[in-house]
Amino acid sequence: MPIDEIKEEHVKKLRELEKNLPTIEEFEDYSEKLKALSDPTRLKILYLLSDDNCCTCSIQEILNKPQSNISHHLKILKNAGFVESKKDGIWVYHKIKDKKIINLLNELIEQIK
């Protein structure tokens, strides 16, 4: 089979595959969410929140980082849809929206080890 025909066949297959792919806007959204997971501090925060609600000050103490730094990371996780927060007086408590994310992270980490 000539090279042009091989290329044409590959392009045809890729065009069919592309029809079922998410839109570029959806890929951009996914990319932003994955960026939120690409920081070691944010990953650790997710794991710290995997068991129960936790206040900012407790996370700060465990990670030994300034409150502003922890708040910044929590905001990124919240904007990405992984964490939700609730204020109770002067305390702000955070929790994972869907704990399945920890299972997915574990699976992903196992695959890339």
Secondary structure, 3 states (H helix, E strand, C coil): CCHHHHHHHHHHHHHHHHHCCCCHHHHHHHHHHHHHCCCHHHHHHHHHCCCCCEEHHHHHHHHCCCHHHHHHHHHHHHHCCCEEEEEECCEEEEEECCCHHHHHHHHHHHHHC
